[in-house]
Amino acid sequence: MSPAAQGSIVLIITLLMLVSGIPVAFGLGAIALAFLVIYQGFDALHVAAETLWSGLDDFTLVAIPMFVMMGAAIGSSPAGKDLYEALERWLYRVPGGLVVSNLGACAIFAALTGSSPACCAAIGKMGIPEMRKRGYPDDVATGSICAGGTLGILIPPSLTFILYGIATETSIGRLFIAGIMPGLLLTTMFMAWSIFKIWRSGFRAHAPDFRYSWKQKFESIPKIAPFLFIIAGVMYALYGGIATPSEAAGVGAALCLILAIAIYRLWKPDQIWHILRDTMRESVMILTIIATAVLFGYMLTSLYLTQTLAQGIADLHANKWVLMLLINLFLLVCGFFIPPAAIILMTSPILLPIITAAGFDPVWFGVILTINMEIGLIHPPVGLNIYIVNAIAPDVPLAKVMWGTLPYVVCMMLAIVILCIFPEIATWLPNHLMGPGK
């Protein structure tokens, strides 16, 4: 059987597995083992354990449970509520100021957790009821939180960048820095649309004579200061050359845990256990996916499927921007059905030689891929953020939540176009701070 026919069979079975609801890690592992046995015999199983081990034998992976712990510690505290209230006091005069406050809180919270679902849940639990209570349209209230939550995988530290860096052997430090300006760009675009939408509708959340005093505004600053301190500590340790990403993640986890205990009095054993339990659960899930994805990639390479696909695309002799359009469409469709971690670990090793041969920067492509993953997070049928928001506001019809996310999906697509026209938005800062990439 030709590699093309084998690849088609693998693709169909893998897609069926992913949409069936089987845990991704177990599904990938089972498919990899089955095809190795079918095409290479039982002797191929001798390398399975070694391949699984090699997939996890990387010091960089230590960063994953540490960043997960950051999110768990902050998510278990009233940090999202304090951050939200502080921003609301400063931005209440802006049209749609409450939406802007929520998006700003999402951006800052994203830099603390690196997790989209954690960001969406933490800010949404406070922001959505408050916006609806003040009369904001349901589609704006829910759609903005869905979109703001996606910033958790773009603004560093980002688990998505860690996975992409591991899968493609790209510098995680460069990826983190590359995500800063696109993250700010996307946050600004979300805010601009929200302000325009509220301004056009003529809606005002407060009475014209309502105002917070300067005393009330400055009273809120101490609530934001710890967040800024943690972000500054992690960024300084990482970009100041003091620590590797794994070590910086350890610093961030320690600071977040200390903050939760000291400021929010999360010192009871059951509260600490809750943080550790959530950290272990999510970390094991991600690390198991990584190990089985490495085995899946080994199977693809052993059967020459990866090489055949790359050669087939190269033989098209298509314009590199046509190629990038096809890749984006492919990632967009994958994001509708497959979780981001699985997409990155399965497709990055295949796409890397293709995009480098076309002359694209792997760091820049990591940002493009991540924005595609963001779109998948607010688009059904996977659309994890949609279901998180629907759980927060169950009386809002799911269809209305989806329609509310649509303008923000358009913003993300526009951001991809802008990054294609001006790739320096992603590449300038890492090149400036760390020197030109190899």
Secondary structure, DSSP 8 states (H G I E B T S, - for coil): --HHHHHHHHHHHHHHHHHTT--HHHHHHHHHHHHHHHHH-GGGGGGHHHHHHHHH--GGGGHHHHHHHHHHHHHTTTHHHHHHHHHHHHHTTSTTHHHHHHHHHHHHHHHHH--HHHHHHHHHHHHHHHHHHTT--HHHHHHHHHHHHHGGGTSSS-HHHHHHHHHHT--HHHHHHHTHHHHHHHHHHHHHHHHHHHHHHT--SS-TT----HHHHHHTHHHHHHHHHHHHHHHHHHHTTSS-HHHHHHHHHHHHHHHHHHTT---SHHHHHHHHHHHHHHHHHHHHHHHHHHHHHHHHHHTTHHHHHHHHHHHT---HHHHHHHHHHHHHHHHHHS-HHHHHHHHHHHHHHHHHHTT--HHHHHHHHHHHHHHHHTSTTT-HHHHHHHHHSTTS-HHHHHHHHHHHHHHHHHHHHHHHH-THHHHHHHHHHH----
